[in-house]
Amino acid sequence: MADHLELARTTIDAAIDHAVNVGDRIYLSFLHRIRADIMAKAPKPDWDQVEQELRQAILVAQSQGAATLEAEARMRWNEIFPHRAIASG
């Protein structure tokens, strides 16, 4: 499983780098949310990094006016951190 997670992490990192470098940011929020999911599945997750990725997913979605992507990232936040509210806006 660790090998699969490492491959997934490498792949999503490359996808995010590509999206940023070529300016193709339409799915950037989604990619950050997926990276958070991958990080959360690690044997010893770095919850601060998971939180950072979800916050980034929300910020990117907000900057794009992508309400659905923002809602999906917030929903995932609530699933991963059920006792930690995230501010709306």
C-alpha positions as CSV (number, residue, x, y, z in Angstrom):
1,M,0.0,0.0,0.0
2,A,2.8,2.4,0.8
3,D,4.1,2.0,-2.8
4,H,0.7,2.9,-4.2
5,L,0.4,5.9,-1.9
6,E,3.9,7.1,-2.9
7,L,3.0,6.7,-6.6
8,A,-0.3,8.5,-6.1
9,R,1.5,11.3,-4.3
10,T,4.2,11.6,-7.0
11,T,1.5,11.7,-9.7
12,I,-0.7,14.3,-8.0
13,D,2.4,16.5,-7.3
14,A,3.3,16.3,-11.0
15,A,-0.3,17.2,-12.0
16,I,-0.4,20.2,-9.7
17,D,3.0,21.4,-10.9
18,H,1.9,21.0,-14.5
19,A,-1.3,22.9,-13.9
20,V,0.5,25.8,-12.2
21,N,3.3,25.9,-14.8
22,V,1.1,26.0,-17.9
23,G,-1.6,28.1,-16.3
24,D,-4.2,25.5,-16.7
25,R,-5.8,26.0,-13.3
26,I,-9.4,24.9,-14.0
27,Y,-9.0,21.7,-11.9
28,L,-6.4,23.0,-9.5
29,S,-8.9,23.1,-6.5
30,F,-9.8,19.5,-7.3
31,L,-6.2,18.5,-7.5
32,H,-5.4,20.0,-4.1
33,R,-8.4,18.1,-2.6
34,I,-7.2,14.9,-4.1
35,R,-3.7,15.5,-2.7
36,A,-5.2,16.0,0.7
37,D,-7.0,12.7,0.4
38,I,-3.8,10.9,-0.6
39,M,-2.0,12.5,2.4
40,A,-4.7,11.6,4.8
41,K,-4.3,7.9,3.8
42,A,-0.7,7.8,4.7
43,P,0.3,5.5,7.6
44,K,1.2,8.5,9.7
45,P,-0.6,11.5,8.1
46,D,0.8,15.0,8.6
47,W,-2.6,16.5,9.5
48,D,-1.2,20.1,9.2
49,Q,-0.3,19.4,5.5
50,V,-3.7,17.8,4.9
51,E,-5.3,20.9,6.4
52,Q,-3.1,23.1,4.2
53,E,-4.1,21.3,1.1
54,L,-7.8,21.5,1.8
55,R,-7.5,25.2,2.6
56,Q,-5.7,25.7,-0.7
57,A,-8.5,23.8,-2.5
58,I,-11.0,26.1,-0.9
59,L,-9.1,29.3,-1.7
60,V,-8.5,28.3,-5.3
61,A,-12.2,27.5,-5.8
62,Q,-13.2,30.8,-4.2
63,S,-10.8,32.7,-6.4
64,Q,-12.3,31.0,-9.5
65,G,-15.9,31.5,-8.3
66,A,-16.3,27.7,-8.5
67,A,-19.0,27.2,-5.8
68,T,-19.3,23.4,-6.5
69,L,-15.5,22.8,-6.1
70,E,-15.5,24.9,-3.0
71,A,-18.4,23.0,-1.5
72,E,-16.7,19.7,-2.3
73,A,-13.5,20.8,-0.6
74,R,-15.5,22.0,2.5
75,M,-17.4,18.7,2.6
76,R,-14.1,16.8,2.5
77,W,-12.8,19.1,5.3
78,N,-15.9,18.2,7.4
79,E,-15.3,14.5,6.8
80,I,-11.6,14.6,7.7
81,F,-11.9,17.1,10.5
82,P,-15.4,16.6,11.9
83,H,-14.7,18.6,15.1
84,R,-13.0,21.5,13.5
85,A,-15.1,24.0,11.7
86,I,-13.7,26.0,8.9
87,A,-14.8,29.5,8.4
88,S,-17.1,30.3,5.4
89,G,-16.3,33.0,3.0
